[in-house]
């Protein structure tokens, strides 16, 4: 990522600090930690005497944590769309090729028949935003395997609502000059999953453009600079 783009990302995100204690074993604590094994934020081990590198790990009383960078650079200056659904809503966000936040949507779903419908609804909202924003090159990431099986024709939709959403998403696909779709781990899709939960309690879809909601700012930066995640999530 270019330095000026990285600075823009930092300027666009106000980071609330949170703390938790890793409880490293005594020897590692003496070697690595400067202040009682305290970590600031979920994404940066700022109290370590060494800068964590991607893939480095720590051992805690809650298991092994790995320093993981979720953001992967796009090709052809493509923008990236992440989508996710939950039992009560759908969420998506779009970032440009420099990982700068561009748009997001949290849409409540009443009496949603399945998580697959919620996921497809999130994808549908994201594709609609991308088209209205004039995006030509797009990469799409999600973590629900059934959606990708449907998109690849490996399974058939089980309901008319699923079939309708699937067909409309495929119609949107044809609007882009270049489109890449891939399934990712839940930890890579953390921001979209968080946005999906923001739909709970809302009456209508909520949209954000250029400035992200405060609930996801820490996660956005963590995607780029890295965060400590349980090894089981990778």
N, C-alpha and C positions, 0 to 999 in steps of 0.2 A: 504494500500500500504506500502511496506517495506520502511524504511528510505533511504536506499542506492538507491533504485529505484526512489524514489521521488527526491533525489539529482541529479540523472542522468537526470531526466526530466527537472529540473531547469537549469542544465548545458547545455542542448541541445537547450534551447530556450532563445534568447535574446529579452527582452521585451521593446518595445518602449512605453514611457509613453504618455498617452493622458489624457485630463481633461474635465470634464463637471461639471456643478453645479446642485445640486439637488433641491435647493430652498425649504428646509424643512420649515415647519411653525415655527414661531419664538420660541415657547416654546420648540419644539423638537430640534430645532437648538441649543438653549442654553444648553440643556441637553446632546446632543450627539456629536455635531460637535465642532472641535477645530479650524478650519480655514475656516469660511465663507461657510460651506456646500460644500466644494470642494472634489471631488472624483478623485482618480488617477487610470486610466485604467478603462475598462468596467467591470472588474471582481472583483475588490477588493475595499471596502470602507475603505481605509487606513487612512482616516482622522477622522473616528469615534473613540470615546473613548472606544468602545467595539468592540471585534472581531465579525463580523457577522457570524451567524450560518445558516446552510441550512434551508430555509423556513422563515427566518426573513424578514420583509418587511419595506419599507420606503414609505412615501407619498410625492410626488413631484407635481409640476405644470403640469407635463406631465403624471400624473397618478400614480398608485401604482406599485412599483418595488419590486420584490422578489429575495432574494439571492439564486441562484439555482446552484447546481452541476450537470452537464449533464452526466459525466462519471459514469457508473455503472460497478463494477467489473465483470469480466467474470468468467465462471465456467470451470473447467478442464484445467486451464492455456490456454484457448482459446485466439486466437488473434481476434481483432474486425475490421470489415470492415464497413465503412459508405459510402453511395453513394447518389448522388443527380444529378438532371439534370436541365437545364434551356433552354430557347428558342434557345440559340446559342451554347450550349456545355454540356459536362458531366464531373462530378468530383467525385473522390473517394479517400479515404485514409484508410490506415491500421495501427493499433497500436497493440502492443503486450499486454500481460496480465497485465503489469505494466503501461499501458497508454503511453509507449514510442513510438514515431513516428517511423514507419518502411518504409512506402512507400505511394506515392500519384500519381495521374494521373489527368491531365486536358486535355480533348479531345474536340477540336472544332467540331461542327456539322454544315454542310452546308445544307440549305434547309430542316431542320428537320421537319418531318410531324406532330409531336405531342410531348408534354412534356413526355408522356408515353414512347415513343421511346428514348428520351433523358435519362430518368431514367433507362431504361433497358440497354442502352449502358453504362451508368456509372456502373451499377451492373456487366455487362459483363467484363468491364476492370478490376474492382476490383477482381472478381473471377479469372480472368486470372493471375493477379499479385500474388494472394494467392497461386495458384497452382504452379507457377514458383518459388515461394519462399519456397516451400516445406511445407506449412502449412497443418496440419492434423485436427486441431480443430479450428473451426471458428464460430464466431457470426456475424450476418449481421444486420445492422440497416439502415432504410430509412424512409422517411416521406411522400411518395406519395401513397395514399390509393389504387389507381387503380393497381399499380404494385403488391401489396399484394393480391388483389382480383384475379389477373391473376395467380399468383403463387399458390394460394389455389384452383384454378379451379372454382371460384365463377362466373367468367365472361369469355367470349371467346375473343381472340384477334380480332381486327377489321381490321387488315391489314396483308399482308404477311410479311412485315418487322418486325412488332411486334411479329408475330408468330415465325419467325426465331430466333429472339433474345431471346424470351422466352424459346424455345426449347434448345438453346445453353447454356443458364444459368442453366437450369435443368440438362443438361449433366454435367456441371461443378459441380453441387451439389453432384453428385455421386462420385466425386474424394476425398471427405473428409470423415474422420472417424467419425467425429461428426460435425453437422451443426445445428445452431439455428438461426431463422430469426424472426425479430419482427419489427413492425411499431412503430415509435417514433414521438414525436412532432417536429416541425420545429426547435424549440430552442435547442433541444438535438442534432440535425443534422446540427448545424450551420457551423461547419468546412467544411463538405462536400459541403454544399451549397456555401460557399465562394470559394472553389476550382473550382466548376463548373463555376463561373464567371471569373476565371483566364484563362479559355479557349478562352474567347472572344478576337478576333484579332489574334489568332494563326493560323498557317497553318497546323501544325501537332500536334499530342498528345505530351504533355510534361510530363516527369516522374521525380520524386524525390525519392531518396532512402536514408534512415537514417537521412538526414538533411532536415527539412521542408523548404518550401519557406517562406520568411519573412512576407508575407501577412497573414499567418495563425498562426504565433507563439503566438500571444496574445490569440487567440481563443483556441488554444491547451491547454495552461496553465489554461485558464478560465474554460475549461471543468472539470478540476481536482480540482482546488481550489475554484471554484465558481465565478459567475458573477451576476451582477444585471440585471434582465430582466423584461420586462413588464409582469404583472400578466396575461394579455390576451394571452401571448405567451405560457403559461404553460398548 
